[in-house]
Amino acid sequence: MVIHNPQEIERRSMEIIGEELARRLGGRPLDPLERPVIQRVIHTTADFDYLENLVFSEGAVEAGLAALQEGASILTDTEMAKAGINKSVLASLGGQVHCLMGEEETRRRAEAEGTTRAVASIERAADWQLPLVVAIGNAPTALLRLAELIEAGRMRPRLVIGVPVGFVNVLESKEAILRLPVPSIVARGRKGGSTVAAAICNALLYQLRR
Amino acid sequence: MVIHNPQEIERRSMEIIGEELARRLGGRPLDPLERPVIQRVIHTTADFDYLENLVFSEGAVEAGLAALQEGASILTDTEMAKAGINKSVLASLGGQVHCLMGEEETRRRAEAEGTTRAVASIERAADWQLPLVVAIGNAPTALLRLAELIEAGRMRPRLVIGVPVGFVNVLESKEAILRLPVPSIVARGRKGGSTVAAAICNALLYQLRR
């Protein structure tokens, strides 16, 4: 039977995910703040690997919720993630989504410093000194540079969502973030991507929807 | 060791994917036209399930390449897929990407017909009578309506990329497309999404890059 109502589709989807999670967890409890994030990522990917892959630093969800509640903006490394993040909920809290990858200033800076646009984007954001949730869904080099800037005390994101996808630099970049005392939500291993980055942001935003 | 050059990262990634595919295939050959599509989807998802999930109708890749070469446009159901499709290569061939989900006219039509915006988007596109590659990455109801319109002879897309993701209506919508004599690339099962839709479009476009 085909369900047509989008809200009903989402409700039924979350119910199916909940049942399948219960079966896989076999009584093991999920943190009540982490559960909506895990469920939304699985909703977005239909991939239950994320039940095991997603790693939350102590207090990461609280840190992200508090930051967004206070009007923090989101910086991401892909136009796709930017397109997927719920900008009206974010705006109602006072935040915006920034993706600097396509901007002329980023291109200029990358060229001047002999680096990539992904790295130049992060360096530009470090200059802002604004409260940020940083969501990396594509470029592990951006996540690595972010880790260096955090370690050097030049950047203090309120939350790092570290979910680049791929085969080169990806594992290293995620482990670099996990070693730091910064609130982080990371998809361990090769998987992740723009849809996962957006889903994690939205899972936080939907808990704050007014 | 961290590789910084984006082209070199992509080259090395494709090499790793090729090696892992060879191991999984154990001598089984891949169609040379389908291989780049499979590789790019795995590159985008880091998920080797797509080696088994992706189903190509006979001549589907040729049909998509010919359509894009002749200037066909791409219709998609998500802003994320639209953001991810390489619009400069598409434009160099004469095509554009359309996503009608956010347009006022779509909202009006959905309301007037008591349907969803996803379904109304497809119906609007049926009125155009333009050569289209239709790439559905999110809404199975859009894919189901597309199948009905094709069956009724009201729409003849040059290629259907059917990769909605999720838990409700998704399997049915993909099987509905697979039953029709339309060129199609479908991700069987629950998986798919905007990044997969965009990756399949880009895998075709990159073979036509001038």
Boltz contact constraints between the chains, C-beta under 6 A:
constraints:
  - contact:
      token1: [A, 2]
      token2: [B, 169]
      max_distance: 6.0
  - contact:
      token1: [A, 3]
      token2: [B, 168]
      max_distance: 6.0
  - contact:
      token1: [A, 4]
      token2: [B, 141]
      max_distance: 6.0
  - contact:
      token1: [A, 6]
      token2: [B, 116]
      max_distance: 6.0
  - contact:
      token1: [A, 9]
      token2: [B, 168]
      max_distance: 6.0
  - contact:
      token1: [A, 12]
      token2: [B, 168]
      max_distance: 6.0
  - contact:
      token1: [A, 13]
      token2: [B, 166]
      max_distance: 6.0
  - contact:
      token1: [A, 13]
      token2: [B, 167]
      max_distance: 6.0
  - contact:
      token1: [A, 13]
      token2: [B, 168]
      max_distance: 6.0
  - contact:
      token1: [A, 16]
      token2: [B, 167]
      max_distance: 6.0
  - contact:
      token1: [A, 46]
      token2: [B, 165]
      max_distance: 6.0
  - contact:
      token1: [A, 46]
      token2: [B, 166]
      max_distance: 6.0
  - contact:
      token1: [A, 46]
      token2: [B, 190]
      max_distance: 6.0
  - contact:
      token1: [A, 46]
      token2: [B, 191]
      max_distance: 6.0
  - contact:
      token1: [A, 79]
      token2: [B, 83]
      max_distance: 6.0
  - contact:
      token1: [A, 80]
      token2: [B, 80]
      max_distance: 6.0
  - contact:
      token1: [A, 80]
      token2: [B, 83]
      max_distance: 6.0
  - contact:
      token1: [A, 80]
      token2: [B, 84]
      max_distance: 6.0
  - contact:
      token1: [A, 83]
      token2: [B, 79]
      max_distance: 6.0
  - contact:
      token1: [A, 83]
      token2: [B, 80]
      max_distance: 6.0
  - contact:
      token1: [A, 83]
      token2: [B, 83]
      max_distance: 6.0
  - contact:
      token1: [A, 84]
      token2: [B, 80]
      max_distance: 6.0
  - contact:
      token1: [A, 116]
      token2: [B, 6]
      max_distance: 6.0
  - contact:
      token1: [A, 141]
      token2: [B, 4]
      max_distance: 6.0
  - contact:
      token1: [A, 165]
      token2: [B, 46]
      max_distance: 6.0
  - contact:
      token1: [A, 166]
      token2: [B, 13]
      max_distance: 6.0
  - contact:
      token1: [A, 166]
      token2: [B, 46]
      max_distance: 6.0
  - contact:
      token1: [A, 167]
      token2: [B, 13]
      max_distance: 6.0
  - contact:
      token1: [A, 167]
      token2: [B, 16]
      max_distance: 6.0
  - contact:
      token1: [A, 168]
      token2: [B, 3]
      max_distance: 6.0
  - contact:
      token1: [A, 168]
      token2: [B, 9]
      max_distance: 6.0
  - contact:
      token1: [A, 168]
      token2: [B, 12]
      max_distance: 6.0
  - contact:
      token1: [A, 168]
      token2: [B, 13]
      max_distance: 6.0
  - contact:
      token1: [A, 169]
      token2: [B, 2]
      max_distance: 6.0
  - contact:
      token1: [A, 190]
      token2: [B, 46]
      max_distance: 6.0
  - contact:
      token1: [A, 191]
      token2: [B, 46]
      max_distance: 6.0
  - contact:
      token1: [A, 193]
      token2: [B, 195]
      max_distance: 6.0
  - contact:
      token1: [A, 194]
      token2: [B, 195]
      max_distance: 6.0
  - contact:
      token1: [A, 195]
      token2: [B, 193]
      max_distance: 6.0
  - contact:
      token1: [A, 195]
      token2: [B, 194]
      max_distance: 6.0
  - contact:
      token1: [A, 195]
      token2: [B, 195]
      max_distance: 6.0
